[in-house]
């Protein structure tokens, strides 16, 4: 069974293969850290609930990708941050596995 890590790697690999002109960056929020490191990162701007990937688009917009396993659930904080991003005009997708995320991205890129 694929992990969220495996799925995210597959999505990034697909994006870099078929859309090499885009800028794709990971937001490594999900790791366990010491309290000291957590305080330091929060002061630097780390934000709980931010999606796992950001894709900078040619038109100045962005697509944020939240990766979940097929049975994964969004936390309340994730839902709030995603709503704020959408309110600001950004696109947010939740990929339940690599295939789902790739399908959603492919649909967006066809527009």
MOPAC internal coordinates of N, CA, C and O (Angstrom, degrees):
PM7 1SCF
backbone

  N    0.0000 0     0.00 0     0.00 0    0    0    0
  C    1.4685 1     0.00 0     0.00 0    1    0    0
  C    1.5352 1   109.43 1     0.00 0    2    1    0
  O    1.2310 1   120.67 1   -48.95 1    3    2    1
  N    1.3107 1   116.32 1   131.05 1    3    2    1
  C    1.4660 1   121.63 1  -177.84 1    5    3    2
  C    1.5258 1   110.81 1   -70.36 1    6    5    3
  O    1.2310 1   121.36 1   -38.22 1    7    6    5
  N    1.3162 1   115.00 1   141.78 1    7    6    5
  C    1.4597 1   120.57 1   174.93 1    9    7    6
  C    1.5240 1   108.90 1   -91.27 1   10    9    7
  O    1.2310 1   120.68 1   -10.93 1   11   10    9
  N    1.3165 1   116.31 1   169.07 1   11   10    9
  C    1.4692 1   120.33 1   175.64 1   13   11   10
  C    1.5297 1   110.01 1   -59.69 1   14   13   11
  O    1.2310 1   120.62 1   142.44 1   15   14   13
  N    1.3139 1   116.41 1   -37.56 1   15   14   13
  C    1.4679 1   121.39 1   177.46 1   17   15   14
  C    1.5344 1   110.80 1   -60.46 1   18   17   15
  O    1.2310 1   120.80 1   132.66 1   19   18   17
  N    1.3369 1   116.07 1   -47.34 1   19   18   17
  C    1.4721 1   120.74 1   179.42 1   21   19   18
  C    1.5301 1   110.46 1   -60.67 1   22   21   19
  O    1.2310 1   120.66 1   135.05 1   23   22   21
  N    1.3247 1   116.35 1   -44.95 1   23   22   21
  C    1.4666 1   120.79 1  -179.42 1   25   23   22
  C    1.5279 1   111.21 1   -63.18 1   26   25   23
  O    1.2310 1   120.62 1   136.79 1   27   26   25
  N    1.3232 1   116.43 1   -43.21 1   27   26   25
  C    1.4675 1   119.46 1  -179.55 1   29   27   26
  C    1.5247 1   110.39 1   -65.04 1   30   29   27
  O    1.2310 1   119.70 1   138.71 1   31   30   29
  N    1.3238 1   118.18 1   -41.29 1   31   30   29
  C    1.4690 1   121.21 1   176.43 1   33   31   30
  C    1.5283 1   110.84 1   -58.77 1   34   33   31
  O    1.2310 1   120.40 1   138.21 1   35   34   33
  N    1.3306 1   116.85 1   -41.79 1   35   34   33
  C    1.4654 1   120.66 1  -179.83 1   37   35   34
  C    1.5215 1   111.19 1   -65.13 1   38   37   35
  O    1.2310 1   119.87 1   139.52 1   39   38   37
  N    1.3201 1   117.86 1   -40.48 1   39   38   37
  C    1.4693 1   121.73 1   178.95 1   41   39   38
  C    1.5262 1   110.22 1   -65.18 1   42   41   39
  O    1.2310 1   120.20 1   134.16 1   43   42   41
  N    1.3183 1   117.23 1   -45.84 1   43   42   41
  C    1.4669 1   120.96 1  -179.92 1   45   43   42
  C    1.5291 1   109.99 1   -63.21 1   46   45   43
  O    1.2310 1   120.22 1   137.79 1   47   46   45
  N    1.3134 1   117.18 1   -42.21 1   47   46   45
  C    1.4683 1   120.78 1   178.42 1   49   47   46
  C    1.5270 1   110.77 1   -60.80 1   50   49   47
  O    1.2310 1   120.06 1   135.51 1   51   50   49
  N    1.3375 1   117.50 1   -44.49 1   51   50   49
  C    1.4742 1   122.49 1   178.82 1   53   51   50
  C    1.5281 1   110.34 1   -62.11 1   54   53   51
  O    1.2310 1   120.60 1   133.68 1   55   54   53
  N    1.3245 1   116.46 1   -46.32 1   55   54   53
  C    1.4653 1   120.30 1  -179.90 1   57   55   54
  C    1.5216 1   111.39 1   -60.88 1   58   57   55
  O    1.2310 1   120.44 1   133.81 1   59   58   57
  N    1.3158 1   116.77 1   -46.19 1   59   58   57
  C    1.4691 1   120.05 1  -177.61 1   61   59   58
  C    1.5223 1   112.22 1   -68.60 1   62   61   59
  O    1.2310 1   120.26 1   151.54 1   63   62   61
  N    1.3134 1   117.10 1   -28.46 1   63   62   61
  C    1.4664 1   120.85 1   178.21 1   65   63   62
  C    1.5225 1   111.40 1   -74.32 1   66   65   63
  O    1.2310 1   120.37 1   131.50 1   67   66   65
  N    1.3373 1   116.90 1   -48.50 1   67   66   65
  C    1.4599 1   120.87 1  -173.21 1   69   67   66
  C    1.5265 1   114.70 1   -95.35 1   70   69   67
  O    1.2310 1   119.84 1   162.79 1   71   70   69
  N    1.3164 1   117.91 1   -17.21 1   71   70   69
  C    1.4688 1   121.85 1  -178.85 1   73   71   70
  C    1.5255 1   109.73 1  -135.44 1   74   73   71
  O    1.2310 1   119.95 1  -120.48 1   75   74   73
  N    1.3427 1   117.70 1    59.52 1   75   74   73
  C    1.4675 1   120.63 1  -174.35 1   77   75   74
  C    1.5286 1   114.09 1   -65.85 1   78   77   75
  O    1.2310 1   120.17 1   162.88 1   79   78   77
  N    1.3284 1   117.28 1   -17.12 1   79   78   77
  C    1.4644 1   120.45 1  -179.96 1   81   79   78
  C    1.5287 1   112.86 1   -78.27 1   82   81   79
  O    1.2310 1   120.07 1   164.55 1   83   82   81
  N    1.3253 1   117.48 1   -15.45 1   83   82   81
  C    1.4602 1   120.34 1  -179.43 1   85   83   82
  C    1.5222 1   110.41 1   -82.11 1   86   85   83
  O    1.2310 1   120.97 1   -24.49 1   87   86   85
  N    1.3232 1   115.76 1   155.51 1   87   86   85
  C    1.4597 1   121.39 1   173.93 1   89   87   86
  C    1.5250 1   107.06 1   -99.90 1   90   89   87
  O    1.2310 1   121.30 1   -58.85 1   91   90   89
  N    1.3160 1   115.11 1   121.15 1   91   90   89
  C    1.4709 1   121.64 1  -178.91 1   93   91   90
  C    1.5200 1   107.06 1  -120.23 1   94   93   91
  O    1.2310 1   120.27 1   -50.79 1   95   94   93
  N    1.3225 1   117.09 1   129.21 1   95   94   93
  C    1.4610 1   120.35 1  -179.86 1   97   95   94
  C    1.5245 1   109.79 1  -135.93 1   98   97   95
  O    1.2310 1   121.22 1   -36.56 1   99   98   97
  N    1.3247 1   115.27 1   143.44 1   99   98   97
  C    1.4592 1   121.64 1   176.53 1  101   99   98
  C    1.5251 1   109.73 1   -92.26 1  102  101   99
  O    1.2310 1   121.41 1   -32.40 1  103  102  101
  N    1.3128 1   114.92 1   147.60 1  103  102  101
  C    1.4664 1   121.80 1   175.47 1  105  103  102
  C    1.5347 1   106.14 1  -113.07 1  106  105  103
  O    1.2310 1   119.49 1   -80.54 1  107  106  105
  N    1.3195 1   118.58 1    99.46 1  107  106  105
  C    1.4724 1   120.45 1  -173.66 1  109  107  106
  C    1.5286 1   112.90 1   -80.63 1  110  109  107
  O    1.2310 1   120.49 1  -106.91 1  111  110  109
  N    1.3189 1   116.66 1    73.09 1  111  110  109
  C    1.4649 1   122.01 1  -178.05 1  113  111  110
  C    1.5239 1   114.13 1   -90.03 1  114  113  111
  O    1.2310 1   119.46 1   157.90 1  115  114  113
  N    1.3209 1   118.64 1   -22.10 1  115  114  113
  C    1.4574 1   120.19 1  -166.22 1  117  115  114
  C    1.5079 1   117.33 1   -83.54 1  118  117  115
  O    1.2310 1   119.03 1   179.18 1  119  118  117
  N    1.3005 1   119.45 1    -0.82 1  119  118  117
  C    1.4506 1   120.97 1  -175.46 1  121  119  118
  C    1.5204 1   112.26 1   -82.23 1  122  121  119
  O    1.2310 1   121.22 1   -30.45 1  123  122  121
  N    1.3310 1   115.26 1   149.55 1  123  122  121
  C    1.4614 1   120.36 1   174.14 1  125  123  122
  C    1.5251 1   108.34 1   -75.56 1  126  125  123
  O    1.2310 1   121.04 1   -44.26 1  127  126  125
  N    1.3310 1   115.62 1   135.74 1  127  126  125
  C    1.4601 1   121.05 1  -178.79 1  129  127  126
  C    1.5165 1   109.20 1  -135.90 1  130  129  127
  O    1.2310 1   121.09 1   -17.70 1  131  130  129
  N    1.3136 1   115.52 1   162.30 1  131  130  129
  C    1.4578 1   119.11 1   174.98 1  133  131  130
  C    1.5325 1   108.69 1   -68.60 1  134  133  131
  O    1.2310 1   120.86 1   -20.05 1  135  134  133
  N    1.3158 1   115.95 1   159.95 1  135  134  133
  C    1.4587 1   120.16 1   179.44 1  137  135  134
  C    1.5309 1   110.62 1   -60.39 1  138  137  135
  O    1.2310 1   120.09 1   139.15 1  139  138  137
  N    1.3267 1   117.44 1   -40.85 1  139  138  137
  C    1.4663 1   121.74 1   179.34 1  141  139  138
  C    1.5219 1   111.07 1   -60.88 1  142  141  139
  O    1.2310 1   120.75 1   133.75 1  143  142  141
  N    1.3310 1   116.18 1   -46.25 1  143  142  141
  C    1.4625 1   120.06 1   179.20 1  145  143  142
  C    1.5234 1   110.14 1   -64.75 1  146  145  143
  O    1.2310 1   120.20 1   139.07 1  147  146  145
  N    1.3308 1   117.22 1   -40.93 1  147  146  145
  C    1.4629 1   121.09 1   178.45 1  149  147  146
  C    1.5192 1   112.36 1   -59.10 1  150  149  147
  O    1.2310 1   120.20 1   136.16 1  151  150  149
  N    1.3239 1   117.22 1   -43.84 1  151  150  149
  C    1.4720 1   121.74 1   178.67 1  153  151  150
  C    1.5264 1   109.73 1   -63.20 1  154  153  151
  O    1.2310 1   120.51 1   136.01 1  155  154  153
  N    1.3286 1   116.64 1   -43.99 1  155  154  153
  C    1.4656 1   121.42 1  -179.66 1  157  155  154
  C    1.5275 1   110.59 1   -62.23 1  158  157  155
  O    1.2310 1   120.29 1   132.82 1  159  158  157
  N    1.3376 1   117.05 1   -47.18 1  159  158  157
  C    1.4678 1   120.66 1  -178.52 1  161  159  158
  C    1.5232 1   111.81 1   -66.33 1  162  161  159
  O    1.2310 1   120.28 1   141.95 1  163  162  161
  N    1.3196 1   117.07 1   -38.05 1  163  162  161
  C    1.4672 1   119.85 1   177.64 1  165  163  162
  C    1.5260 1   110.26 1   -62.58 1  166  165  163
  O    1.2310 1   120.52 1   139.37 1  167  166  165
  N    1.3290 1   116.61 1   -40.63 1  167  166  165
  C    1.4700 1   120.24 1   177.98 1  169  167  166
  C    1.5242 1   111.02 1   -65.01 1  170  169  167
  O    1.2310 1   120.35 1   151.41 1  171  170  169
  N    1.3497 1   116.94 1   -28.59 1  171  170  169
  C    1.4656 1   121.41 1   178.69 1  173  171  170
  C    1.5258 1   112.81 1   -82.42 1  174  173  171
  O    1.2310 1   120.51 1   172.13 1  175  174  173
  N    1.3371 1   116.62 1    -7.87 1  175  174  173
  C    1.4541 1   118.84 1   176.40 1  177  175  174
  C    1.5111 1   116.85 1   117.07 1  178  177  175
  O    1.2310 1   119.66 1  -178.47 1  179  178  177
  N    1.3277 1   118.25 1     1.53 1  179  178  177
  C    1.4649 1   119.58 1   176.29 1  181  179  178
  C    1.5261 1   107.88 1   -60.86 1  182  181  179
  O    1.2310 1   120.87 1   -45.09 1  183  182  181
  N    1.3329 1   115.95 1   134.91 1  183  182  181
  C    1.4586 1   121.83 1  -175.67 1  185  183  182
  C    1.5165 1   110.17 1  -126.17 1  186  185  183
  O    1.2310 1   120.36 1   -59.95 1  187  186  185
  N    1.3116 1   116.92 1   120.05 1  187  186  185
  C    1.4590 1   121.20 1   176.33 1  189  187  186
  C    1.5308 1   109.25 1   -60.72 1  190  189  187
  O    1.2310 1   120.75 1   -41.04 1  191  190  189
  N    1.3105 1   116.18 1   138.96 1  191  190  189
  C    1.4585 1   120.94 1   176.32 1  193  191  190
  C    1.5135 1   114.70 1    92.04 1  194  193  191
  O    1.2310 1   119.83 1   171.79 1  195  194  193
  N    1.3315 1   117.93 1    -8.21 1  195  194  193
  C    1.4641 1   120.11 1   179.97 1  197  195  194
  C    1.5306 1   108.26 1   -68.54 1  198  197  195
  O    1.2310 1   119.55 1   -38.18 1  199  198  197
  N    1.3281 1   118.46 1   141.82 1  199  198  197
  C    1.4635 1   120.26 1  -179.45 1  201  199  198
  C    1.5284 1   113.35 1   -62.02 1  202  201  199
  O    1.2310 1   121.19 1   -13.76 1  203  202  201
  N    1.3192 1   115.32 1   166.24 1  203  202  201
  C    1.4598 1   122.74 1  -173.39 1  205  203  202
  C    1.5203 1   114.37 1   -73.27 1  206  205  203
  O    1.2310 1   120.06 1   147.45 1  207  206  205
  N    1.3268 1   117.49 1   -32.55 1  207  206  205
  C    1.4664 1   121.79 1  -176.59 1  209  207  206
  C    1.5188 1   110.25 1  -132.57 1  210  209  207
  O    1.2310 1   121.14 1   -29.76 1  211  210  209
  N    1.3230 1   115.43 1   150.24 1  211  210  209
  C    1.4549 1   120.87 1   169.97 1  213  211  210
  C    1.5237 1   107.53 1  -127.31 1  214  213  211
  O    1.2310 1   121.22 1   -42.78 1  215  214  213
  N    1.3204 1   115.26 1   137.22 1  215  214  213
  C    1.4648 1   122.12 1   177.94 1  217  215  214
  C    1.5152 1   106.93 1  -120.40 1  218  217  215
  O    1.2310 1   120.77 1   -62.34 1  219  218  217
  N    1.3454 1   116.13 1   117.66 1  219  218  217
  C    1.4637 1   121.36 1   177.38 1  221  219  218
  C    1.5263 1   108.00 1   -82.07 1  222  221  219
  O    1.2310 1   120.64 1   -53.30 1  223  222  221
  N    1.3187 1   116.39 1   126.70 1  223  222  221
  C    1.4549 1   122.24 1  -176.19 1  225  223  222
  C    1.5315 1   110.77 1  -100.18 1  226  225  223
  O    1.2310 1   120.54 1   -24.54 1  227  226  225
  N    1.3421 1   116.58 1   155.46 1  227  226  225
  C    1.4684 1   121.32 1  -177.31 1  229  227  226
  C    1.5302 1   114.11 1   -59.03 1  230  229  227
  O    1.2310 1   119.82 1   151.07 1  231  230  229
  N    1.3315 1   117.95 1   -28.93 1  231  230  229
  C    1.4634 1   120.96 1  -175.99 1  233  231  230
  C    1.5249 1   112.85 1   -84.78 1  234  233  231
  O    1.2310 1   120.57 1  -174.24 1  235  234  233
  N    1.3293 1   116.51 1     5.76 1  235  234  233
  C    1.4529 1   119.93 1  -178.39 1  237  235  234
  C    1.5086 1   113.67 1    93.44 1  238  237  235
  O    1.2310 1   120.08 1   172.14 1  239  238  237
  N    1.3195 1   117.45 1    -7.86 1  239  238  237
  C    1.4539 1   121.02 1   177.41 1  241  239  238
  C    1.5125 1   111.50 1   -84.39 1  242  241  239
  O    1.2310 1   121.19 1     2.96 1  243  242  241
  N    1.3022 1   115.32 1  -177.04 1  243  242  241
  C    1.4542 1   119.65 1   177.00 1  245  243  242
  C    1.5207 1   110.17 1  -146.67 1  246  245  243
  O    1.2310 1   122.05 1   -24.77 1  247  246  245
  N    1.3122 1   113.68 1   155.23 1  247  246  245
  C    1.4604 1   121.61 1   172.98 1  249  247  246
  C    1.5222 1   106.22 1  -118.33 1  250  249  247
  O    1.2310 1   121.04 1   -52.28 1  251  250  249
  N    1.2992 1   115.61 1   127.72 1  251  250  249
  C    1.4588 1   122.31 1   176.04 1  253  251  250
  C    1.5179 1   107.17 1  -103.81 1  254  253  251
  O    1.2310 1   120.32 1   -44.67 1  255  254  253
  N    1.3255 1   117.00 1   135.33 1  255  254  253
  C    1.4605 1   121.79 1  -177.49 1  257  255  254
  C    1.5227 1   109.21 1  -120.63 1  258  257  255
  O    1.2310 1   121.25 1   -61.25 1  259  258  257
  N    1.3100 1   115.21 1   118.75 1  259  258  257
  C    1.4667 1   122.15 1   173.27 1  261  259  258
  C    1.5203 1   107.03 1   -98.47 1  262  261  259
  O    1.2310 1   120.20 1   -59.42 1  263  262  261
  N    1.3093 1   117.22 1   120.58 1  263  262  261
  C    1.4602 1   121.44 1   179.40 1  265  263  262
  C    1.5224 1   110.02 1   -96.38 1  266  265  263
  O    1.2310 1   121.44 1   -45.83 1  267  266  265
  N    1.3129 1   114.85 1   134.17 1  267  266  265
  C    1.4567 1   122.46 1   175.40 1  269  267  266
  C    1.5178 1   108.39 1  -135.99 1  270  269  267
  O    1.2310 1   120.81 1   -27.28 1  271  270  269
  N    1.3171 1   116.05 1   152.72 1  271  270  269
  C    1.4518 1   118.47 1   169.71 1  273  271  270
  C    1.5235 1   107.12 1   -70.09 1  274  273  271
  O    1.2310 1   120.38 1   -10.69 1  275  274  273
  N    1.3099 1   116.87 1   169.31 1  275  274  273
  C    1.4680 1   119.66 1  -176.67 1  277  275  274
  C    1.5229 1   112.69 1   -59.37 1  278  277  275
  O    1.2310 1   120.17 1   153.88 1  279  278  277
  N    1.3284 1   117.28 1   -26.12 1  279  278  277
  C    1.4673 1   120.04 1   179.05 1  281  279  278
  C    1.5273 1   112.06 1  -105.05 1  282  281  279
  O    1.2310 1   120.14 1  -171.42 1  283  282  281
  N    1.3295 1   117.35 1     8.58 1  283  282  281
  C    1.4613 1   121.36 1  -177.11 1  285  283  282
  C    1.5203 1   113.33 1   -69.97 1  286  285  283
  O    1.2310 1   121.26 1   -22.83 1  287  286  285
  N    1.3080 1   115.19 1   157.17 1  287  286  285
  C    1.4675 1   121.91 1   179.88 1  289  287  286
  C    1.5242 1   109.42 1  -129.42 1  290  289  287
  O    1.2310 1   121.03 1   -34.20 1  291  290  289
  N    1.3233 1   115.64 1   145.80 1  291  290  289
  C    1.4636 1   121.09 1   174.76 1  293  291  290
  C    1.5221 1   109.85 1   -77.09 1  294  293  291
  O    1.2310 1   121.11 1   -39.01 1  295  294  293
  N    1.3252 1   115.48 1   140.99 1  295  294  293
  C    1.4616 1   119.60 1   174.08 1  297  295  294
  C    1.5272 1   108.58 1   -80.43 1  298  297  295
  O    1.2310 1   120.84 1   -14.00 1  299  298  297
  N    1.3045 1   115.99 1   166.00 1  299  298  297
  C    1.4653 1   121.19 1   176.66 1  301  299  298
  C    1.5200 1   110.38 1   -59.57 1  302  301  299
  O    1.2310 1   120.27 1   137.57 1  303  302  301
  N    1.3255 1   117.09 1   -42.43 1  303  302  301
  C    1.4688 1   121.13 1  -179.94 1  305  303  302
  C    1.5266 1   109.97 1   -63.37 1  306  305  303
  O    1.2310 1   119.74 1   137.53 1  307  306  305
  N    1.3314 1   118.11 1   -42.47 1  307  306  305
  C    1.4621 1   120.69 1   178.04 1  309  307  306
  C    1.5183 1   110.81 1   -61.01 1  310  309  307
  O    1.2310 1   120.01 1   135.05 1  311  310  309
  N    1.3072 1   117.58 1   -44.95 1  311  310  309
  C    1.4728 1   121.05 1   178.88 1  313  311  310
  C    1.5312 1   110.68 1   -58.81 1  314  313  311
  O    1.2310 1   120.15 1   137.05 1  315  314  313
  N    1.3236 1   117.33 1   -42.95 1  315  314  313
  C    1.4709 1   121.36 1  -179.76 1  317  315  314
  C    1.5268 1   111.55 1   -64.38 1  318  317  315
  O    1.2310 1   120.47 1   134.29 1  319  318  317
  N    1.3387 1   116.70 1   -45.71 1  319  318  317
  C    1.4677 1   120.23 1  -179.41 1  321  319  318
  C    1.5219 1   110.33 1   -66.13 1  322  321  319
  O    1.2310 1   119.82 1   138.46 1  323  322  321
  N    1.3200 1   117.94 1   -41.54 1  323  322  321
  C    1.4626 1   121.43 1   178.69 1  325  323  322
  C    1.5202 1   110.31 1   -61.05 1  326  325  323
  O    1.2310 1   120.25 1   138.28 1  327  326  325
  N    1.3141 1   117.13 1   -41.72 1  327  326  325
  C    1.4721 1   120.81 1   178.10 1  329  327  326
  C    1.5197 1   110.88 1   -62.78 1  330  329  327
  O    1.2310 1   120.08 1   138.94 1  331  330  329
  N    1.3238 1   117.44 1   -41.06 1  331  330  329
  C    1.4683 1   121.17 1   178.90 1  333  331  330
  C    1.5282 1   110.61 1   -64.00 1  334  333  331
  O    1.2310 1   120.31 1   137.48 1  335  334  333
  N    1.3373 1   117.01 1   -42.52 1  335  334  333
  C    1.4630 1   120.59 1   178.35 1  337  335  334
  C    1.5257 1   110.91 1   -61.59 1  338  337  335
  O    1.2310 1   120.63 1   135.53 1  339  338  337
  N    1.3316 1   116.39 1   -44.47 1  339  338  337
  C    1.4722 1   120.22 1  -179.98 1  341  339  338
  C    1.5224 1   110.67 1   -65.63 1  342  341  339
  O    1.2310 1   119.91 1   140.76 1  343  342  341
  N    1.3157 1   117.78 1   -39.24 1  343  342  341
  C    1.4557 1   121.63 1   177.39 1  345  343  342
  C    1.5337 1   110.71 1   -59.35 1  346  345  343
  O    1.2310 1   120.80 1   145.50 1  347  346  345
  N    1.3362 1   116.08 1   -34.50 1  347  346  345
  C    1.4672 1   121.64 1  -179.87 1  349  347  346
  C    1.5323 1   112.39 1   -82.53 1  350  349  347
  O    1.2310 1   120.48 1  -177.67 1  351  350  349
  N    1.3275 1   116.68 1     2.33 1  351  350  349
  C    1.4564 1   120.44 1   174.67 1  353  351  350
  C    1.5160 1   115.98 1    97.79 1  354  353  351
  O    1.2310 1   120.00 1  -173.64 1  355  354  353
  N    1.3186 1   117.60 1     6.36 1  355  354  353
  C    1.4583 1   121.06 1   179.76 1  357  355  354
  C    1.5298 1   109.97 1   -88.78 1  358  357  355
  O    1.2310 1   120.78 1   -24.85 1  359  358  357
  N    1.3113 1   116.12 1   155.15 1  359  358  357
  C    1.4602 1   122.00 1   174.83 1  361  359  358
  C    1.5192 1   108.14 1   -93.81 1  362  361  359
  O    1.2310 1   120.45 1   -46.49 1  363  362  361
  N    1.3235 1   116.74 1   133.51 1  363  362  361
  C    1.4612 1   122.51 1   176.96 1  365  363  362
  C    1.5156 1   107.66 1  -126.01 1  366  365  363
  O    1.2310 1   120.64 1   -51.39 1  367  366  365
  N    1.3309 1   116.39 1   128.61 1  367  366  365
  C    1.4570 1   119.84 1   173.41 1  369  367  366
  C    1.5211 1   108.63 1  -121.50 1  370  369  367
  O    1.2310 1   121.34 1   -28.71 1  371  370  369
  N    1.3150 1   115.03 1   151.29 1  371  370  369
  C    1.4539 1   121.69 1   173.62 1  373  371  370
  C    1.5159 1   106.42 1  -113.92 1  374  373  371
  O    1.2310 1   121.03 1   -65.29 1  375  374  373
  N    1.3344 1   115.64 1   114.71 1  375  374  373
  C    1.4532 1   120.87 1   179.72 1  377  375  374
  C    1.5113 1   109.96 1   -96.86 1  378  377  375
  O    1.2310 1   120.97 1   -65.46 1  379  378  377
  N    1.3353 1   115.75 1   114.54 1  379  378  377
  C    1.4592 1   120.91 1   176.46 1  381  379  378
  C    1.5243 1   107.93 1   -90.54 1  382  381  379
  O    1.2310 1   121.65 1  -101.54 1  383  382  381
  N    1.3330 1   114.45 1    78.46 1  383  382  381
  C    1.4524 1   122.12 1  -174.34 1  385  383  382
  C    1.5169 1   109.77 1    98.40 1  386  385  383
  O    1.2310 1   121.24 1   -18.53 1  387  386  385
  N    1.3309 1   115.24 1   161.47 1  387  386  385
  C    1.4635 1   121.33 1  -176.44 1  389  387  386
  C    1.5171 1   111.85 1   -61.35 1  390  389  387
  O    1.2310 1   120.03 1   133.94 1  391  390  389
  N    1.3195 1   117.55 1   -46.06 1  391  390  389
  C    1.4722 1   119.98 1  -176.68 1  393  391  390
  C    1.5218 1   111.66 1   -60.70 1  394  393  391
  O    1.2310 1   120.38 1   139.17 1  395  394  393
  N    1.3253 1   116.88 1   -40.83 1  395  394  393
  C    1.4666 1   120.46 1   179.37 1  397  395  394
  C    1.5247 1   110.71 1   -65.09 1  398  397  395
  O    1.2310 1   120.24 1   134.94 1  399  398  397
  N    1.3331 1   117.15 1   -45.06 1  399  398  397
  C    1.4714 1   120.33 1   179.61 1  401  399  398
  C    1.5241 1   110.78 1   -62.91 1  402  401  399
  O    1.2310 1   120.21 1   135.93 1  403  402  401
  N    1.3299 1   117.20 1   -44.07 1  403  402  401
  C    1.4632 1   120.97 1  -179.82 1  405  403  402
  C    1.5227 1   110.62 1   -63.24 1  406  405  403
  O    1.2310 1   119.87 1   138.53 1  407  406  405
  N    1.3237 1   117.86 1   -41.47 1  407  406  405
  C    1.4695 1   120.66 1   178.61 1  409  407  406
  C    1.5277 1   110.45 1   -61.67 1  410  409  407
  O    1.2310 1   120.07 1   134.51 1  411  410  409
  N    1.3195 1   117.47 1   -45.49 1  411  410  409
  C    1.4680 1   120.50 1   179.61 1  413  411  410
  C    1.5253 1   111.43 1   -63.11 1  414  413  411
  O    1.2310 1   120.43 1   137.29 1  415  414  413
  N    1.3208 1   116.79 1   -42.71 1  415  414  413
  C    1.4682 1   120.21 1   179.32 1  417  415  414
  C    1.5264 1   110.88 1   -65.44 1  418  417  415
  O    1.2310 1   120.33 1   136.53 1  419  418  417
  N    1.3110 1   116.97 1   -43.47 1  419  418  417
  C    1.4687 1   120.95 1   178.81 1  421  419  418
  C    1.5265 1   110.19 1   -59.08 1  422  421  419
  O    1.2310 1   120.44 1   138.75 1  423  422  421
  N    1.3302 1   116.76 1   -41.25 1  423  422  421
  C    1.4686 1   120.82 1   178.19 1  425  423  422
  C    1.5302 1   110.71 1   -62.74 1  426  425  423
  O    1.2310 1   120.13 1   138.28 1  427  426  425
  N    1.3271 1   117.35 1   -41.72 1  427  426  425
  C    1.4664 1   121.31 1   179.04 1  429  427  426
  C    1.5256 1   109.93 1   -64.68 1  430  429  427
  O    1.2310 1   119.78 1   135.56 1  431  430  429
  N    1.3127 1   118.03 1   -44.44 1  431  430  429
  C    1.4560 1   121.90 1  -176.08 1  433  431  430
  C    1.5390 1   112.00 1   -68.84 1  434  433  431
  O    1.2310 1   119.92 1   158.09 1  435  434  433
  N    1.3252 1   117.76 1   -21.91 1  435  434  433
  C    1.4652 1   121.00 1   178.73 1  437  435  434
  C    1.5186 1   112.07 1   -77.27 1  438  437  435
  O    1.2310 1   120.00 1   164.22 1  439  438  437
  N    1.3205 1   117.60 1   -15.78 1  439  438  437
  C    1.4657 1   120.41 1  -178.55 1  441  439  438
  C    1.5016 1   111.61 1   -69.88 1  442  441  439
  O    1.2310 1   120.10 1   180.00 1  443  442  441

